Amino acid sequence: MKKLVIAVGVSVLLGACAGGMGMSGSNATPSNPMVGGAAMYPTKDIVDNAVNSKDHTTLVAAVKAADLVGTLKSPGPFTVFAPTNAAFAALPAGTVDSLLRPENKPTLAKVLTYHVVPGRMDGAALMSAIKAGGGKATLKTASGGTLTATMSGGNVVVSDAKGGTATVTIANVYQSNGVIHVVDKVLLPG
């Protein structure tokens, strides 16, 4: 009985550790976490999954307003640091409404593409890049800016050009054209 309890405890601990960054064994098929109360399917693209997340309605509206739907439905691959509705709500009052105006479309597109890194960087690739960089990885964004990824505790933290930081709260949401990492703040280009 004691061995069974220990085995179950070790199994739960290993599962929790793997779940922290959503890591899978190299021969395993990636399994996606739920995001915003919805299943995320690795066979669907970034847009088709994001529209189902109740936590990403602001992001989806912004992607539509910036005319980036076609880009994020293309083959990619892309790594997207996807801010939640709460992250957008934490911006100064009126910021989101202002960005969504047609005359601010170029600025909105720049902010959104600043959250996109060309290529597929899952949690293992991010942590490997951080380790290879001596504790930080510089990521070139689709907007031409840079993000810096570091580790804090067991979490990946992404810093923007203005010194703001976002923590990856849900990692490794695999898509047919990349991977999404949910973040708790909106990242801002310089």
VMD Tcl script that draws the C-alpha trace (Angstrom):
set ca {
  {0.00 0.00 0.00}
  {2.81 2.41 0.89}
  {4.49 1.75 -2.50}
  {1.20 2.46 -4.29}
  {0.80 5.79 -2.46}
  {4.39 6.75 -3.30}
  {3.93 5.73 -6.95}
  {0.73 7.76 -7.21}
  {2.42 10.73 -5.50}
  {5.39 10.60 -7.89}
  {3.03 10.30 -10.86}
  {1.03 13.35 -9.74}
  {4.23 15.33 -9.11}
  {5.67 14.45 -12.53}
  {2.38 15.35 -14.18}
  {2.31 18.68 -12.38}
  {5.89 19.44 -13.39}
  {5.23 18.58 -17.01}
  {2.01 20.57 -16.94}
  {3.71 23.73 -15.70}
  {5.12 24.45 -19.14}
  {2.94 21.88 -20.87}
  {5.93 19.73 -21.80}
  {5.39 16.39 -23.46}
  {7.78 13.56 -24.08}
  {9.50 13.69 -27.46}
  {7.40 10.80 -28.78}
  {4.14 12.11 -27.33}
  {1.45 13.90 -29.28}
  {1.03 17.40 -27.87}
  {-2.10 17.73 -25.80}
  {-3.57 21.17 -25.43}
  {-4.79 22.80 -22.26}
  {-8.23 24.39 -22.14}
  {-8.10 28.14 -22.74}
  {-10.91 30.47 -21.76}
  {-13.13 27.47 -20.98}
  {-12.77 26.05 -24.49}
  {-10.87 23.15 -25.97}
  {-7.99 24.14 -28.23}
  {-7.36 21.83 -31.17}
  {-3.88 21.32 -32.66}
  {-5.56 20.72 -36.02}
  {-7.06 24.24 -36.09}
  {-5.19 27.47 -36.81}
  {-4.51 30.28 -34.36}
  {-7.61 32.29 -35.27}
  {-10.02 29.34 -35.33}
  {-8.93 28.36 -31.81}
  {-8.77 31.90 -30.38}
  {-12.36 32.72 -31.34}
  {-13.55 29.99 -28.96}
  {-11.71 31.34 -25.89}
  {-13.92 33.55 -23.72}
  {-10.68 35.01 -22.27}
  {-9.52 36.34 -25.65}
  {-12.51 38.21 -27.10}
  {-10.65 41.54 -27.00}
  {-7.64 40.02 -28.77}
  {-9.87 38.50 -31.46}
  {-11.67 41.83 -31.98}
  {-8.30 43.59 -32.25}
  {-6.97 41.03 -34.76}
  {-10.08 41.59 -36.88}
  {-9.83 45.40 -36.61}
  {-6.16 45.28 -37.67}
  {-6.94 43.02 -40.64}
  {-4.56 40.34 -39.35}
  {-6.98 37.40 -39.60}
  {-5.57 36.28 -42.95}
  {-2.01 36.47 -41.66}
  {-2.75 34.41 -38.53}
  {-4.65 31.85 -40.59}
  {-1.70 31.40 -42.97}
  {0.66 28.40 -42.65}
  {3.15 30.30 -40.46}
  {4.43 28.91 -38.24}
  {3.99 31.54 -35.54}
  {4.54 31.79 -31.82}
  {1.89 34.07 -30.31}
  {2.04 35.56 -26.83}
  {-1.72 36.04 -26.44}
  {-2.88 38.63 -23.88}
  {-6.14 37.92 -22.08}
  {-9.12 40.25 -21.81}
  {-7.90 41.14 -18.30}
  {-4.50 42.11 -19.75}
  {-6.17 44.51 -22.20}
  {-8.43 45.83 -19.42}
  {-5.32 46.69 -17.34}
  {-4.17 49.20 -19.98}
  {-4.93 52.86 -19.23}
  {-8.61 53.77 -19.64}
  {-9.59 54.35 -23.24}
  {-6.49 52.70 -24.75}
  {-8.30 49.70 -26.26}
  {-11.15 51.83 -27.64}
  {-8.62 54.21 -29.17}
  {-6.60 51.38 -30.74}
  {-9.73 49.85 -32.27}
  {-10.57 53.06 -34.20}
  {-9.96 52.74 -37.97}
  {-7.53 55.67 -37.99}
  {-5.30 53.79 -35.48}
  {-5.15 50.56 -37.47}
  {-1.37 50.84 -38.18}
  {-0.62 51.30 -34.46}
  {-2.92 48.42 -33.52}
  {-1.27 46.17 -36.10}
  {2.17 47.07 -34.71}
  {1.09 46.27 -31.13}
  {-0.45 42.95 -32.17}
  {2.43 41.82 -34.39}
  {4.77 42.68 -31.50}
  {3.18 39.66 -29.77}
  {4.04 37.37 -32.69}
  {7.41 35.68 -33.18}
  {7.96 33.95 -36.53}
  {8.57 30.23 -36.05}
  {7.24 27.68 -33.61}
  {8.76 28.14 -30.13}
  {7.08 25.87 -27.64}
  {8.01 25.93 -23.96}
  {10.96 23.57 -24.42}
  {12.39 25.73 -27.23}
  {11.89 28.91 -25.17}
  {13.60 27.43 -22.13}
  {16.44 26.10 -24.30}
  {16.94 29.56 -25.86}
  {16.90 31.15 -22.39}
  {19.50 28.67 -21.14}
  {21.66 29.13 -24.26}
  {21.50 32.91 -23.76}
  {22.82 32.72 -20.20}
  {19.42 33.32 -18.64}
  {17.67 35.35 -21.31}
  {16.58 34.94 -24.91}
  {16.06 37.79 -27.35}
  {13.11 37.12 -29.64}
  {12.63 39.03 -32.92}
  {8.95 39.85 -33.41}
  {6.92 40.04 -36.61}
  {6.72 43.83 -36.10}
  {10.52 44.09 -36.22}
  {10.90 44.69 -32.47}
  {12.39 42.46 -29.82}
  {11.09 40.72 -26.74}
  {13.27 39.27 -23.99}
  {12.32 35.96 -22.39}
  {13.64 34.95 -18.97}
  {12.69 32.52 -16.23}
  {11.28 33.60 -12.88}
  {10.59 30.71 -10.57}
  {9.08 28.12 -12.88}
  {7.53 30.68 -15.23}
  {8.61 32.21 -18.50}
  {8.49 36.01 -18.27}
  {8.52 38.12 -21.43}
  {9.77 41.72 -21.29}
  {8.90 44.38 -23.84}
  {10.85 47.37 -25.19}
  {9.32 49.68 -22.57}
  {10.35 47.49 -19.62}
  {6.92 45.97 -19.09}
  {6.68 42.28 -18.31}
  {4.14 39.56 -19.00}
  {4.10 36.10 -17.45}
  {3.17 33.06 -19.48}
  {0.14 31.67 -17.63}
  {-0.74 28.89 -20.08}
  {2.02 27.51 -22.30}
  {2.10 25.23 -25.31}
  {-1.32 25.66 -26.84}
  {-0.45 23.95 -30.12}
  {-2.04 25.12 -33.37}
  {-1.83 23.83 -36.93}
  {0.24 26.92 -37.75}
  {2.20 27.46 -34.56}
  {1.85 27.68 -30.82}
  {0.16 30.10 -28.41}
  {1.40 31.06 -24.95}
  {-1.25 32.93 -22.95}
  {0.18 35.98 -21.15}
  {-1.19 38.18 -18.38}
  {-0.13 41.59 -19.78}
  {-0.12 43.41 -23.11}
  {3.42 43.88 -24.43}
  {4.24 47.27 -25.95}
  {6.77 48.03 -28.68}
  {9.29 50.85 -28.25}
}
mol new
graphics top color blue
foreach p $ca { graphics top sphere $p radius 0.5 }
foreach p [lrange $ca 0 end-1] q [lrange $ca 1 end] { graphics top cylinder $p $q radius 0.2 }
display resetview
